[in-house]
Amino acid sequence: MRGHCILSHGFESGPDATKVTALADAAERLGWSHERPDYSDLDAKREVSPLGDVMARLQRLQQIAHAASTHGPLVLAGSSLGAWISARVSLEVPVHGLFLMAPPIEMRPAPMMEAASVPVSIIHGWHDELIPAQQVVDWASSRNARLLLVDDSHRLSDHVQASADAFAQLLATL
């Protein structure tokens, strides 16, 4: 195996979601192992916040990533809330790259999204109804990240293959 990818689904989604499944297929084709943690139990904890238990989500990914990082190159990928936790965990765990789909740059009351200084690739919809494209452009620009803006909404449902292709491009460069 060339390395390992941890693919984090978005809020109220699951590990078998269309986009993370497409990323898993792309990783396999390139010889990368992968896993898709399930955060649905934490998303259901609405008594903690409207987005469920975000801090527990962060801790779960941190534990999984720490264990995986001892076995070779690690890449974190995520969609929406999964992108935010992937970026945050990259500050704590040695990773070789990040792939972020529809990343929430500002997610109050949580801190702004931050990430390690590693290769970052982002795909985001121009018509994202939750996260303004300009926020993502500004964040990506400040990090010299690869950014693909597409004619789509937050779910990126019309660009599943484009997401997988962009992910494959990142993996091929690592």
N, C-alpha and C positions, 0 to 999 in steps of 0.2 A: 504494500500500500504506500502511496505517496504521502499520505497524511490523513487527518481526520477532520470531519466537519460536524458541527453541532448546529442543527437547523431549528430555530425557535419560531413557533407559530404566533399569529396575532391574537389579540383579545377576543374571547368567545369563539375561538376557532379550535383546531385540534391538530395532533401530529400527522393526521392523514389528509390535511388540507391540500388543495390543488397546488398552490405555489410551493410549499415545502416538499411536496412529493416530486414536483418537477425538478427542484434543486437536488433532491436525493438521487434522482435518475441521472442528472448531469454529473454529479460527483462520482457515481459508480462507473459511468462511461470513461472517466478520466483516471480511474484507479484510486479514488479516495474513499475511505470508509466514512460512514455517517451515522448519526443518531438523531432522533427527533423526540425530545422530551415532551411530556404531556403536562400542560399547565392548566387544564380545564378545571381541575378541582380548586385551584387558587383564583381563577377568574370568577368563579361562582360565589366567592366570599364578598358579597356586596356590603356586608356590615362593616368591612374595613374601609372601603372606598368604592366609588362608582366603577373603578377599573379593577376591582378585586384586590387581592393581596399582592401588590406590586413588589414589595420588599421580599416577600417569601419567594416570588418568582425569580427575583434577582439572586437570592441565596441558593435556590435550587440550581440555576444555571452555573453559578460560581462553583458549587461542589462538583458538578458533572465536568465542567471545564478543567478544574484543577486535576482531577483524576485522569482526564484524557490528555492533558498537556505533557504528561510524562512519557507518552508513547510516540512522540514525533510531532511534526508540524500540525498546528491546530488552526482552523478557520472557523469563525463564528458567523452565522447568517441568521437573519430574522426579518419578520414582517411586522410593521407597525410597533406595537408594544414589544414584540419579540426583537425588533431592531434596536429599540431603546435599551433593553436589558443586555443585548449582545455588545453594544457599544460600551456600556458601563462596565461590564465584566472584563472587557479587553484592557481596562486600566489595572485590573487585579491579577490577571492570568496571562502568561506569555502566549500571544497569538501571532500568526503570520499574516493574517488578513481578515477583513470584515466585509460582509456583503449585506447591505441594508435596503430593504424594500419599504417605501412609504414611511421613512423614519420620523417619529415625532420629536422635533428639535426642542420644543417647549411642551412640557407636560405637567402643568402646575397641579399640585404643590411640589412635585418632584423637581429636583435640580435639572437644569438644561442638559441636553444630551452631550456627553463628552466621550472621547474615544482615544485609544492609544495611537501613537504615531506609527501606524502600519499601513500597508496598501488598503485603501477603502474604495469600494465600488457601490454606487447607489442607483436605484431605479425609483422614479417618483412620477406620479401623474400630474400633469399640468392642471387638471380639474379636481384635484384632491379636495374634498369638501371638509376635511378635518385639519389638514396640515398645509398651510400656504406654500406653494412651490417656491416662492422667493426666500422663505426661511431656509429651505433645503439648499437652494442655490448658494446663499450666503455661507451656510455652514460648510458645504462642500468646497467652495472657493477658498475658504480660510485654511483648508487642509490639503489642497491640490488633489482632491478626490476625483475619481472617475465618476461622472454623473450622466445618466441617461434619463432625459425627461420625455415622457410619452403622453399621447392624447388619451388620457384615461382618468378614472376617479381613484379614490383611496384604495379600493380593493384590487386594482390593477388586473381585473378579470379579463380584459382584452389583451393583456400582455404577459400571460403566463409563460409562453415560449420565449419571449424576449427577456424575461427575468432569468429563465434557465440559461439562455445563451450568454447573458452578461455575467452570470455566476461562473459559467464554464470558462469564460475569458479570464476572469480573476484567477481561478484555480490554475489555469494554464501558465500564468505568469509567475506563479510561486514555486 
